């Protein structure tokens, strides 16, 4: 029977214990926080004390030492990435303890998970911008990011909604590109690999009229991993109706072409970032129903523009940060999706062309956030801020030859493609979501070895209302090498348009859904054995409620 997504009334509990494993071996990753080329060169000469005092920002949006950051944090730098030989973000994340990357059945999309939660509970950001979209969350054709574009990766295990809002229940990954981070020198390269994979990339830094300029580019192609599929979702239908139309046994094709361009310009307290990433001739291998699809040649693109202002000495005792962002993304399935192969037969009749589902969508949005850091109270650093964002799914187009037509009547078997755009029967409505938020955070230095961080963020969504998510962390620098942290946080995940409104082969929507919620306790111990090795133990309880899941009934 059809599956209907609805909120489960019962609670779903997950309790896990992570036993003493190396948190990041060979932890030379800290050199991402050296601020000049000279400091980078001197990193290996730093003492243990100096290493532990290097600054990070992802934990609180305020510069703090790594040892006192009120989160379980890992950092991977470009130097670490080069040492692994990884070519894509997903390959890097697969090597990080506590992170699991699996491939989605539809399109072989990488799904990044923390702590046993679904991939939707991991917030992936690039240069601080969430990579979520309204319908498909992580993108219908997501393929990761080429490593030639990456300066460093900052990872938080545990809740991040008090800082970043929705989707940050299990963990947060922020990829800092070289354009946004640092380009040490101008260089270019060519890479070839298995599955007929090739890429050419380049980076350049310059100074112009007092502006520091950075440019990166990457062009790639791969035939992809093409696994052999002995039976697919059509095989059982063939048995039931006495047909032989399945493409199985056969190979699922996952080839694609990629383009990635980044630009940055900075001067004094201002910085401008712009980026374009896209894929073309994108093969999905299998449809959502597990049927081999040799037809689809998809395409996607995303453009981001961001302007930042950062002045730590705006006024006595006040620092100010502000950012303005714009994004645009679009998807098209080309001539597909081939939901069922030509000659498909069901109770309504025969489909000589198979079941065809052509889908196109486009989304745009902007966001603004401003915050101030007040340090006028002794031993306190208080950050206050707020923001607003608009996400608009402004174009939805769909052409089908099966299912329900634009007038609400069933389409006859074997008929032509019919346009159901701008009707209630399209896969999603053209609809906007507006989000406003306020947040406050206080970092209180209780003593030289003790620090308390407490804060909360309130988000209000135009389609389901508001949610408040607090967090608190107590950090004890037990010795010069051992750090102990006790942390608590709440988080949420807003339902996607796929879950609220989108009708697909695997989903019937429920517009009455409200956010999923979670509570997390963490006890973290980190021991710096040497400059090259850090050991970590993290005990946590991760409890989720109001989960959105299929109803078997």
N, C-alpha and C positions, 0 to 999 in steps of 0.2 A: 504494500500500500504506500501511498505517498507519505513522505516524512514531513512533519510540520515542526518548525523550530519554535519552541516555547520555553519559557523560564521554568526550570525545575524548582519545585517547592521545597524539596528536601535539600539538605546541605551536603556538599561534597567536600570531604576532608582529605587532605594529603599531608602526611607527615613523613619527612625524610631526614636522614642523618647522613652527613657527609663526613667520612672518617679520614683522618690525617693523610692528605695527599699533597704533593707539591702544588702550590697555588700557581706559580709560574716559574718554572726552572729557567736558569740562565736569564735572570730578570734585569738585563741591561736595558729594558724598555724605558727606564726612567729618563733616558736622555732626551725624550720628547719635550721635556719641560725646561731644558737649558734654553736661554733666551737669545743667545748669540752664537755665531759660528765658533768663536773662541771658546765659549763655555762648553760647546759640544766636544771640541777637541780635548778639553781638560776633564771630561767626565770620568774617564777611567782612572784619573788621579785623585778623585774625590775620596774622602774618608767615609766610613760607615755613617758617621753622624751627619755629614753633608748630604749623603744620599737620602737619608730618611727625612731631611728637611726640604727636599725639593717640592715644588708647588704643583698641585692639581686643582681642577675647578669643577669637574663634572658632578661631584658629590653635592655641592651646595650652591653653585653659581658664584662662589666666592673663593678666592685663592686660599688654599690650605695645604699644609704639608701632607704628604702621602700617608704618613703614620697616623695622623689625627683626622683624616677624612672620615665622616660618620657613615660609611658604607663599606661594603666588601668590593673593592675596586681592583681592576687589572688594567694594565696599559701595554699595548703592543705597538712598537714603532716600525718605521720603514726599514731600519737595520735588521730587526727581528724577521720581518717579512722576507727580505732578501736572503737571509740565512736559510729559510725554509724552502725557497724555490716556489712558493705558492703563486698562482696567477690570478686568483679570484678571491673575493672576500669570503665566500663560503668555505674555501679550502683553509683559510686562516682560522675561521671560527671553529672548524672541526677539530683543531688541535688544542683548543682552550679547555681546561678542566671545567666541568660543570655545564658545558654547552653541548647540545646535541643538534645536529643538522640533518634533516631527512628531506627526501624529494617527494613533492606532492604528486599524486597520480596524474592529475590534469596538468600537462605541460612541463612536468619535471621541475617545478618551481622549488627553490630551496626554502625550507621551513625551519626557522631557528627557534629552539626551545630552551628554557631554563627550568630546572626544578620539577620536571614532570608535567608542567602546564602546557596547554596548547600554544602554537606559534602566535596566535592572536594576542597573547599576554606578554610578548616581547616587543618592546618599542625600539625600532631601528631608525636612527637619525643619520643624516649626512650634513656635516657642518652645522649641527644643531637644528636642522629642519626635519620633522617627522616624515618618513617615506610612506605613510598610510594614505590611502584614498578612500572615498566614501563608499564605493561598492565592493571592491575586491580586497580591501585592507592592505595587503602587502604587494598589490599589483598583479594583474592577471597574467602578465608575461615576465614577472620578475626574474632576473638572471644574476643578481649580485653586482659587484663593482670590480673593475680590473685593479690589480694591486699597483700598477704603475701610477695610479691616481692618488694613492693613499699615503699620507704622512704618518698617521698613527690611529689607533683604535682604542677608545676608552670604554670600559665595560663595568657596569654596576650589576651585581647580583642582588636581587631583592627589589622591594617596591620603590617606584620613582614618581608616583602620581603627585606627591606633595611638591615636586619640582616641575614635572613635565606634563601633567594631566593624564589623559586617557591612555590606555594600552600598556602602561608601565607597571604591571602587576608583578611579574616574575623577574624582570630584568630590563636593562637599558643598554643599548649599544650605540655609541656615537662615533661615526667615522669622520675623521678630520682629513680632508683632502689636502694635497700638497699646495694647491692654490690658496687655501685658507690657512694652512700651517706655515711651512717654510720650504722654499726651493733653494737648495744649497748651491747648485750650479746648473747651467744649461747643458742638456744632454738629450740623446735620442737613442732608440734601440729597436731591435726586431726580435720577435720571439716566435718559434715554431714548436709544435707539439703533436701529440697523438690526436686521433680523430680529425686529421687534416685541419688542425688549429693553427692559425697565424695571427699575429698582431704586430702593429707598428705604433710606437708611442714616442712622445717627446715632451720636454719641459723647458721653459725659458724664464729667466728672471732679468729684470732691467729696472732702471731708474729714469723717470721722465718728469721734468718740471717739478721735482720734489716728491713725486709719487713713486712708491715701490710697486712695481708691476710684476705679476706672475701669471704665466699661461701654461696649461697642460693640455695634451690631446692624446687620444687612444682610439685606433681603428682596429677592429678584430673580426675574424670569421672562424667558425667551427662547424664541422658536420655533426658534432655532438655525439654523445653516448647513445648508440642505437641498439638497445637490447632486443633480443629475440623473444617474441611473444607467441607461445604455442597455442594458447586459446585466449580470446578476449571476451568482452561483454556481449558480443553478437553471437558467439558460438552456441550458447544455450538457446537463443532465439531460433537459430537455424535448425537445431534439433527439434524444437517444438513445432515449427511450421514446415519442416521438410525442405528447407532451402539450403543453399551453399553460397552465401554472399559475403561471409566474413572475410576480412583481409588476413586473418590468422589461419595458419601460422605465418608470421611475418615479423618484420622489424619495426619498432616504434622509432620514428625519426625525430631528432631533437636538435637540428642545426639552426644556426642564426648568425646574423651579422650585427656587430655592435659599434656604436659611436659614442664617444664621451669627450666633451670639451669643457674646460674650466678657465675662468679668468678672475683675477683679483687686482684691486688697486687700493692702496692705503696711504694716508698722510695724516700725521698728527693723531687726533682722536677719532678719525673717520676711516671706515673700510667699506669697500664695495665688492661684493661677490656675485658672479654670474656663472651659471652652469647649464649645459644641455647634455642629456643622456637619452639614447634611444636604441631600439632594435628593429631590424627589418628582416624579411624572409624568414620569419620565426615559425618553426615547426613545433607542434604541441604533442606529437606522438600518440597520446591517448586522450579521448574526451573524458568528461566528468563521469560518464557511465562505463568507462573502461573499454571503449571501442576504439580500435585502431583508426587513426584519422590521417590519411596521406594528403588531404586536400588543403588544410589550413596553411596559409602563409601570412601570419599575423604581423602587426607592426605596433610599436608603442613609442612614445617620446615624452620627456618631461623637461621643462625649462624652469629654472629657479633664479630669482634675482633678490639680493638681500643687501640692505644698507645698515651699517652698525655705527653707533656712537658710544665711546667708552672714555670717561673722564673720571679717574679716581680721586682727583683733587678739584672737583667742580666748585665746592665751597668748603670752608673749614668744617671738618668732621663729616663731610658728605662726599660720596662718590656717586656718579650717575651712569647708568647703562640704558641704552635704548636700541631697538631693532625694528626695522620695517621689512617685511618679506612679501614676495609675490611668487606664485607658481602657476603653471599651466601643464596639464597632462592630457593625453588622448590615447585611445586604444582602437584598433580595428582588427577584425578576424579575417579580413580579405574576402576570399570566396567561400570560406568555411564559417562555422564549424560543421564537419561532417558527422552529425550525431549518430546516424546509422548509414551503412553502405548502400550503394545503388542496388535495387532489387529487393530491398527490405519489405517484409510482409508482416502485418499485424492484423488485428480483428477488423480494422476499418478498410483494409485493402492493401494494394501494392504501391510502392513508391519507386518508380524507375530511376530517379535521381538520388534515392536515399532521403534521409531527413537532413535538411540544410538549415542552418541557423547562422545568419550573418548579423554580427553585432558590432556597433560602433558607439563609443561614448567619449565625452570630453568634459574635463573638470578644471576649474580655475579657483583661485582663492588668494586672499591676502591676510596678513596678520600684523599686529603691532603690539609690542610689549615694552614697557619702561619700568625701571626699578631704581631705587636709591639705597645706598649702603651708609648707614649712620654709625659712626664710631665715637660719638661724643660722651658715651657712658663708659666708665672705666670697666675693662674686662669684657665688654660686650661688642658684638658686631651685628647690628640689626638691619636686615634687608626687607624693604617694603616694595611691593610692586603690583602691577596688574596688566591686563592686556585684552585684546579683542581679536577674533578671527572670523572670517567668512569663507565657507567652502561651498562652492556652487557646482552641482552636476547640471550643466546648462545644455548639454546635448546628448540625447539618447536616441539611437536609430537601430531598428531591428527589422529584418526581412526573414520570413520563415515560410515553409511549405507544409507545416504540420501544426497541430495544436489548435488554439483558438484564434480566430480572425479578428479584424478590427471592429466588427459589429457584434462580437460576442458569440458567434456561431462557430461550430467546429469546421476546420478546413477539410475539404475532400481529399482523399488519398490520390497521389499522383498529380496534384495541381501545381501551378507555378508559384514562384515566390511572391508573398504578399507583404506589403508594408504595414506593420503594426505600430510604427513610431507614433508618439503623441496620443496613444490610447492607453486605457487601463491594462492592456494585455502585453505591453512592452515589458522587457525584463526589469526595468527600473523606471521610476518617475523622474522627470526633470525637476529637481528640488534642491534647495539650499539649506545649509545648516549654519547657524550662528552660535558662536561660543564666546563667552566673556569669563574672565577669571581674575581673582585677587589672591595674593599670597603674602605671607609674613614668615620670617625666619630669624632666630636669634642664636648666635654662636657665643656661648658664655664660657670664658676661661676661668674655671673654678680655682685652679692652681697651675703650677708649672706642668704637672703631669696629668691633670684632669680637665676635660672639656665636655660641655653639655651643649648639644644642638637640638633645638625644638622649633617646629614650624608647622604650618598648615596651608593648604590651598583650597579655595572654593571655585568650582567650575559650574557655570550655568549654560545648559544647552537649550536651543530653541525648540527641540522636538521632544524632550522628556524631562526637563527641569534641572535641578541643581544637585551637586554632590560635594561633600566636604571630606578632605583626606589629610589627616594629621600624620606627623612622624616625630620621633624623639630618639636621640642616640647619646649614650654616655661612653666616652673614650678615655681609657686609662693607659698612659705610656708607662707600662709596668716596669720595664728596664730600658736601657738604651737600645736593646734589640727586640724586646717583646712588647707588643701592643695588644690590648684587650678591648673589645667593643661589645656593648650590649645595645641592641637596636629594636625598635618597634615601628611599624608603619602600616598604613591602610592605603589601598589602591582601588582603581576601578577600570573597567573597559566599557566604553560606549558601544551599543549594538551598531553594526555596519548596515549600510543600505541593502546589502545582499540579504541580511537576516531580517530586516524590517520590511523590504518592499520587493526584492528581486525574485522573479519566477525563473528557475533554471531546472535542468534535468535532475538535479540532486536536491532541490530546495523548494519548499513552499513557504512564503514569508509570514511573519507575524508582526503587524505594525504596533502592537501593544507592549513590545519588549522594553524592559528597563535595564540599567547597567548591571553587569557582573561586578562583584565586589570581592575583596580579599583582605586578610589580615596576616601579617608576617612578624614573627619574632626571630631575631638573629643573635647568636653569641659567636663572635669571631676572635680568633687568636692568630696573630701573625708573628713569625720569628725570622729575623734577618740573620741567616747563617753567615753570609758573606756578601760582598758586592754583587756576586754573580748568582746567588741562590737565596730564595725566600721560601719559607714553608708556611702553609696556612691551614687552619682547621676552622670550619664553619658549621655550627650546629643551628638548624633552623626548623621552625614550624610554619608551614605555608597552608593557610586555610581559606578555601574559596566558597562563596555562597552565591545564590541567584544565577547559577550557571545557565547559559544559553546552549541548548543541546537538542538533537533530534528527539522527537517523541515517537517511540515505536508503535504507539497506538494509531 
